[in-house]
Amino acid sequence: MSYVRTFLPWIVFAVIPSTQWQWGALAALVAALAVTVQQRREGAGFDALIIEIGSAVFFAALAGIAFADPASAVHGYSAALSSAILALIAAVSLLIGRPFTLGIAKRTTPPEVWGLRPFVRANTVITTVWTAAFALTAGVLALLARAGQGHSTAATAVQAAGFVVPMLFTSRYVASLQTKAGAR
């Protein structure tokens, strides 16, 4: 459930018709800010809000572009750009040694586990899968946009798969690790 909340701004942006992309970007910005504020009030640390904060920055910039020039060439590539930004945020979190999933996992994991090497390694693997999914999604969406299909049914299916596949991997991978840990 926390992944849905984390990616809520991107979901909001995806479901608003692309012809209204400026309003979609603004609604996604509002969602990103609301989710960030709500999670901070619930005690989430900034390490658990890497995607949310990156989302707010991205959608603020995109809304600015969209309202300044609704016919901007950015519009055709906005879906690809969205996935590319998520890939960048996730990759940077890996490069700085703070996989974005680590903060999310800490919400449901006892504090005594947080510093353990297997916990950090598991989140590095999970974040790597999310990063790869975002990057692959961005590439496919860029190809679709180049073909004039950036906001087509196919693009929507690619975007959905870009979230669903890593979510399924995460839940199955965590279940597998828990099963192995329980067997010991």
Secondary structure by P-SEA (a helix, b strand, c coil): caaaaaaaaaaaaaaccccaaaaaaaaaaaaaaaaaaaaaaacccccccaaaaaaaaaaaaaaaaaaaccccccccaaaaaaaaaaaaaaaaaaaaccccaaaaaaacccccccccaaaaaaaaaaaaaaaaaaaaaaaaaaaaaaacccccaaaaaaaaaacaaaaaaaaaaaaaaaaaaaac
